[in-house]
Amino acid sequence: MAIVDISVVPVGTETTSVSKFVREAVAVIKKSGLKFQLSSMGTAIEGDLDKIFKTIQEIHEVCFAKGAKRLLTTIKIDDRKDKKQTMEDKIKAALG
């Protein structure tokens, strides 16, 4: 199971606000059924890596449909094969 941290920044929009794009991206993630945690600077998504990549592609399509002319996307992937580790497990381990 993978944990992916993603941040999609729309460029070339009518305003500096990105909240409408974030709402649309969250709706795509919710529809996917993947587990996620939203933060102020990005979103962590947990699950099958192929499904996550498909979801990221759908996020791109929605953002372009909503008026973004360009997207700057940052993706960090933690994909473990030796054990199943959830987002909560990682946070709990870090906090002690």
C-alpha positions as a LaTeX table, in Angstrom:
\begin{tabular}{lrrr}
\hline
Residue & $x$ (\AA) & $y$ (\AA) & $z$ (\AA) \\
\hline
Met1 & 0.00 & 0.00 & 0.00 \\
Ala2 & 1.25 & 3.46 & $-0.89$ \\
Ile3 & 0.94 & 6.81 & 0.80 \\
Val4 & 1.18 & 9.70 & $-1.64$ \\
Asp5 & 1.46 & 13.37 & $-0.75$ \\
Ile6 & 0.22 & 15.58 & $-3.55$ \\
Ser7 & 0.00 & 19.31 & $-4.12$ \\
Val8 & $-1.55$ & 20.68 & $-7.32$ \\
Val9 & $-1.11$ & 24.40 & $-7.96$ \\
Pro10 & $-3.20$ & 25.91 & $-10.76$ \\
Val11 & $-1.43$ & 28.60 & $-12.77$ \\
Gly12 & $-3.01$ & 31.08 & $-15.16$ \\
Thr13 & $-6.29$ & 31.51 & $-13.33$ \\
Glu14 & $-8.45$ & 34.60 & $-12.92$ \\
Thr15 & $-7.62$ & 34.96 & $-9.22$ \\
Thr16 & $-4.92$ & 34.06 & $-6.71$ \\
Ser17 & $-7.42$ & 31.99 & $-4.72$ \\
Val18 & $-7.23$ & 28.24 & $-5.29$ \\
Ser19 & $-10.07$ & 27.12 & $-3.00$ \\
Lys20 & $-12.45$ & 26.25 & $-5.86$ \\
Phe21 & $-9.76$ & 23.97 & $-7.33$ \\
Val22 & $-9.13$ & 22.36 & $-3.94$ \\
Arg23 & $-12.85$ & 21.67 & $-3.51$ \\
Glu24 & $-13.00$ & 20.03 & $-6.93$ \\
Ala25 & $-9.87$ & 17.96 & $-6.23$ \\
Val26 & $-11.26$ & 16.78 & $-2.88$ \\
Ala27 & $-14.51$ & 15.79 & $-4.60$ \\
Val28 & $-12.52$ & 13.64 & $-7.04$ \\
Ile29 & $-10.65$ & 11.97 & $-4.18$ \\
Lys30 & $-13.86$ & 11.33 & $-2.23$ \\
Lys31 & $-15.44$ & 9.79 & $-5.33$ \\
Ser32 & $-12.42$ & 7.47 & $-5.71$ \\
Gly33 & $-13.04$ & 5.95 & $-2.27$ \\
Leu34 & $-9.39$ & 6.36 & $-1.33$ \\
Lys35 & $-8.50$ & 7.32 & 2.20 \\
Phe36 & $-7.06$ & 10.84 & 2.43 \\
Gln37 & $-6.02$ & 13.61 & 4.80 \\
Leu38 & $-6.23$ & 17.22 & 3.69 \\
Ser39 & $-3.72$ & 19.72 & 5.06 \\
Ser40 & $-3.20$ & 23.41 & 4.47 \\
Met41 & $-0.51$ & 22.78 & 1.86 \\
Gly42 & $-1.45$ & 19.48 & 0.22 \\
Thr43 & $-3.21$ & 16.16 & 0.55 \\
Ala44 & $-2.03$ & 12.72 & 1.64 \\
Ile45 & $-3.73$ & 9.82 & $-0.13$ \\
Glu46 & $-3.48$ & 6.18 & 0.95 \\
Gly47 & $-4.14$ & 3.09 & $-1.13$ \\
Asp48 & $-3.29$ & 1.23 & $-4.31$ \\
Leu49 & $-0.69$ & 3.20 & $-6.27$ \\
Asp50 & $-2.37$ & 2.63 & $-9.66$ \\
Lys51 & $-5.68$ & 3.91 & $-8.29$ \\
Ile52 & $-3.94$ & 6.93 & $-6.77$ \\
Phe53 & $-2.27$ & 7.78 & $-10.10$ \\
Lys54 & $-5.64$ & 7.48 & $-11.86$ \\
Thr55 & $-7.15$ & 9.82 & $-9.26$ \\
Ile56 & $-4.34$ & 12.35 & $-9.75$ \\
Gln57 & $-5.01$ & 12.30 & $-13.49$ \\
Glu58 & $-8.71$ & 12.94 & $-12.81$ \\
Ile59 & $-7.76$ & 15.85 & $-10.54$ \\
His60 & $-5.76$ & 17.34 & $-13.41$ \\
Glu61 & $-8.68$ & 16.97 & $-15.81$ \\
Val62 & $-11.07$ & 18.66 & $-13.36$ \\
Cys63 & $-8.70$ & 21.55 & $-12.70$ \\
Phe64 & $-8.25$ & 22.19 & $-16.42$ \\
Ala65 & $-12.02$ & 21.99 & $-16.92$ \\
Lys66 & $-12.45$ & 24.60 & $-14.15$ \\
Gly67 & $-10.20$ & 27.07 & $-15.94$ \\
Ala68 & $-6.59$ & 26.38 & $-14.99$ \\
Lys69 & $-4.27$ & 27.02 & $-17.92$ \\
Arg70 & $-1.36$ & 25.17 & $-16.32$ \\
Leu71 & $-0.81$ & 22.91 & $-13.30$ \\
Leu72 & 2.30 & 22.55 & $-11.18$ \\
Thr73 & 2.03 & 19.23 & $-9.37$ \\
Thr74 & 4.34 & 17.93 & $-6.66$ \\
Ile75 & 4.07 & 14.26 & $-5.71$ \\
Lys76 & 5.91 & 12.38 & $-2.95$ \\
Ile77 & 5.41 & 8.60 & $-2.77$ \\
Asp78 & 6.04 & 6.26 & 0.17 \\
Asp79 & 5.42 & 2.74 & $-1.13$ \\
Arg80 & 6.31 & $-0.04$ & 1.30 \\
Lys81 & 6.28 & $-3.73$ & 0.45 \\
Asp82 & 7.69 & $-5.08$ & 3.73 \\
Lys83 & 4.65 & $-4.16$ & 5.85 \\
Lys84 & 1.32 & $-2.41$ & 5.74 \\
Gln85 & 1.64 & 1.05 & 7.24 \\
Thr86 & $-1.18$ & 3.57 & 7.29 \\
Met87 & $-0.99$ & 7.35 & 7.51 \\
Glu88 & $-2.05$ & 7.09 & 11.16 \\
Asp89 & 0.71 & 4.53 & 11.85 \\
Lys90 & 3.33 & 6.92 & 10.48 \\
Ile91 & 2.03 & 9.85 & 12.53 \\
Lys92 & 1.81 & 7.73 & 15.69 \\
Ala93 & 5.41 & 6.50 & 15.19 \\
Ala94 & 6.66 & 10.06 & 14.70 \\
Leu95 & 4.90 & 11.40 & 17.80 \\
Gly96 & 5.95 & 8.50 & 19.98 \\
\hline
\end{tabular}
